[in-house]
């Protein structure tokens, strides 16, 4: 006799169903749910109003994690949300330190700091420089430790300084973050330091150095464990600070270790192909080209000079690679190109070791105001973000998008614009390549790689009805 299952325990209910039918229904629901979870749901298209944006300005600062600067920002996923397991730092065998390892070479910090995050300002105010903190390709992966976030102090030349944070209330940029959109789920796209992340900012890919000298190639064991660090991976990718065959580069750099011409596409190429104006503006650029670089000019922060299309003597280099003073003039006169990348001089970019937070952020505010107060401010979007975390700890585990390249640790990003949501904390997952994706969406450019193709183009940061009303499409 066939077994009958009664729904709602009512024998005469319309819900009467056989056991075999019930099993089929359950299987159907399971397969439907599984299929739905496997389908990648595309982001909804930007409204046509994105075309109202005529100027994008990217200000690329240096070396701070989100928790290091905005860990106390109201409404953000910050320090108070950090679990103990994501906070406590451990040694090489996984044992928690009794106190944080002392910061070598500095008498400003106590030698018995508790194994926790701590406030830097009480020892070194944010208008003074701290030592640098280690930030390199292989080391950041070790620091992240598979998402445990517990070895930032271990794999670090500045040891316990990795756990320091600045009081958010004292940041010069705080008022802008409060007024506009602060992204608290934004990650730098590639593991490691400035050199590689500047490449990912403009190309979403890593440069190559075929047949690099053995002296600069890292060595790994059979399990992929680092034996000897280097600028180049064993399979030929340049991942740590290196210099271009083009000028400017340091006078002391040997020709044999200069990175050869790169030929893959950049966002500059895509913009030029569509006749969209753009420029990379760098603090101290003219002096560096003239052979008198400022002591804090960073040669490896100039990503376009590594590419054949912008080689010495080309018209493209002359047209698109400019000094920061040219940006200030263009912003004040209303002659900005459609896309501007700004790289402040070292002293102005917040990098520990040769800059400080107060000076760097004050300089950034000046740049922002030059845009907002100029004729182009009415239709501009300004993105302020950081090339990477600089070795500073953050409690949020980065998403796994590409096991080889990243993304790395969470960094701050602020979206400033008449079109940006006001007083908003955006929890949407973004990465450095999201900036490329946003530019590509605005000017209908082909993506450069799968990373910018799939990166969210800052979708949730805007509200075009702020200027054009609720009927804007």
ABEGO torsion letter per residue (X at the ends): XBBBBBBGGBAABAABBBAAAAAAAAAAAAAAAAAAAABBBBBBBBBAAAAABABBBBBBBBGBBAAAAAAABBGBBBAAABBAAAABBBBAAGBBBABBBBBBGBAABBAABBBBBBBAAAABBAABBBBBBBBBAAAAAAAAGGGAGAAAAABBAAEAAAABBBBAAABAAAAAAAABBBBAABBBABBEBAAAAAAAAAAGBBBBBBGBBAAABBBBBAAGBBABBBABBAAGBBABBBBBABOBBBAABBAAABBBBBABBBAAAAAAAAGBBBBBBBBGAAAAAAGBBBAABBAAABAAAABAAABBGBAAAAAABBBAAAAAAAAAAGABBABBBBBBBAAAAGBBGABBAAAAAAAAAAAAAAAAABAAAAABBBBBBBABAGGBBBABBBBBABAAAOBBBBBBBBBBBAABBBGBBBABBBBAAAAAAAAAAAAGBBBABAAAAABBBGAAABBAAAAAEAABX
